[in-house]
Each structure stands twice: as C-alpha cells, then as structure tokens.
Amino acid sequence: LDDWNPNVKYKKSQRITFNGVPYSIVSDHTSKDGQTPENTPLLYEDMTKEKKAYPWDEKVTYNKGDLAIARGIVFVSKIDNNKGNEPGFGSAWDYKK
C-alpha cells in the first residue's frame, strides 16, 4: 500500500497506509495537512477495526463491505451503491462469516 501524503488526490475505495495502519478511502478527495487518516473518519476508514452492523434500512445506500442486520442475521454488502436490495434475497448481500 502507498503511504498517505498531503496534497494527493485519493479515489473512493483506494487503500493506503498511515503510521502502519491500512485505511480505505471513503470518498474522493484531496488530502490536506492536519487531516490525517486517524483524525478524519469521514474520509478514511481504519481497515483494522470491526465494522458495526445496524438494522437494514431500505432507504440507506450501502457500499461493498458494509454490514446490515435483517431477520436477526448479519449480512455484508457485496456491491457499492446497494440500495433497496433486501439482505438474503438476490445477489447483492452475503452472510457475514
């Protein structure tokens, strides 16, 4: 993985490292001094932390790797822009292992 640096254009889902920790880019942006990955969770997702699962909501747009609970089962989204696809039906979700 490439190291994080300021003044770099990052693309959503790109992966980088900062202080030895891997991060996934949450949305397209240009990095800035002082807005390092550990301080800006809206831009960088720490890939070493377990994601939280919340009840599935048909109005929420999920991205690949997001978790949702439906009928008491935890599911993981297999695709980006996953909206309105109920977990357990179709191919947009898989059971969390």
C-alpha positions as CSV (number, residue, x, y, z in Angstrom):
1,L,0.0,0.0,0.0
2,D,1.1,3.6,-0.7
3,D,1.8,5.8,2.3
4,W,-0.6,8.7,3.0
5,N,0.7,12.1,1.9
6,P,-0.9,15.6,1.9
7,N,-2.0,17.2,-1.4
8,V,-2.7,13.9,-3.1
9,K,-6.0,13.1,-4.9
10,Y,-7.5,9.9,-3.5
11,K,-10.3,8.0,-5.0
12,K,-13.1,6.1,-3.2
13,S,-12.2,2.6,-2.2
14,Q,-8.4,3.2,-2.8
15,R,-6.3,1.8,0.0
16,I,-3.4,3.5,1.7
17,T,-1.4,3.2,4.9
18,F,-0.6,5.8,7.6
19,N,1.6,5.0,10.6
20,G,1.5,1.3,9.7
21,V,-2.3,1.2,9.7
22,P,-4.2,0.3,6.5
23,Y,-7.1,2.7,5.5
24,S,-9.7,2.6,2.8
25,I,-10.7,5.9,1.2
26,V,-14.4,6.7,1.9
27,S,-14.9,9.3,-0.8
28,D,-12.9,11.1,-3.5
29,H,-10.9,14.0,-2.1
30,T,-7.6,15.7,-2.0
31,S,-5.6,15.1,1.3
32,K,-4.6,18.1,3.4
33,D,-2.1,18.7,6.1
34,G,-3.7,18.2,9.5
35,Q,-6.4,16.0,8.1
36,T,-4.6,12.7,8.6
37,P,-6.5,9.4,8.4
38,E,-6.7,8.8,12.1
39,N,-8.3,12.2,12.6
40,T,-10.8,12.2,9.7
41,P,-13.0,9.1,9.8
42,L,-15.4,10.6,7.3
43,L,-12.7,10.4,4.7
44,Y,-10.7,7.3,5.8
45,E,-11.9,4.0,7.2
46,D,-9.5,2.1,9.5
47,M,-9.4,-1.3,8.0
48,T,-8.3,-2.9,11.2
49,K,-11.4,-2.0,13.2
50,E,-14.5,-4.2,13.1
51,K,-17.4,-2.5,11.4
52,K,-20.7,-2.1,13.3
53,A,-23.9,-3.7,12.0
54,Y,-27.1,-1.8,12.1
55,P,-30.7,-2.9,11.2
56,W,-31.1,-2.9,7.4
57,D,-32.9,0.2,6.1
58,E,-34.3,0.2,2.5
59,K,-33.6,4.0,2.3
60,V,-29.9,3.7,3.1
61,T,-27.3,3.2,0.4
62,Y,-24.7,0.6,1.4
63,N,-21.2,0.1,-0.1
64,K,-19.2,-3.0,-0.5
65,G,-18.2,-4.4,2.9
66,D,-21.0,-2.5,4.8
67,L,-22.9,-4.6,7.4
68,A,-26.6,-4.8,8.0
69,I,-28.9,-6.9,10.2
70,A,-32.0,-8.4,8.7
71,R,-34.2,-11.0,10.4
72,G,-31.6,-11.4,13.1
73,I,-28.8,-12.3,10.7
74,V,-25.8,-10.1,9.9
75,F,-25.2,-9.6,6.2
76,V,-22.3,-7.9,4.3
77,S,-22.9,-5.9,1.1
78,K,-21.1,-7.4,-1.9
79,I,-21.5,-4.3,-4.1
80,D,-21.3,-0.5,-3.9
81,N,-24.4,1.7,-4.2
82,N,-26.5,-1.1,-2.7
83,K,-29.9,0.4,-2.1
84,G,-33.3,-1.2,-1.8
85,N,-31.9,-4.8,-2.1
86,E,-33.1,-6.7,0.9
87,P,-30.4,-8.9,2.5
88,G,-31.0,-12.6,1.9
89,F,-32.7,-12.0,-1.4
90,G,-30.8,-11.6,-4.7
91,S,-27.0,-11.4,-5.1
92,A,-26.2,-8.0,-3.5
93,W,-25.6,-9.4,0.0
94,D,-23.8,-12.4,1.6
95,Y,-23.9,-13.8,5.1
96,K,-21.2,-12.3,7.3
97,K,-18.8,-15.1,8.2
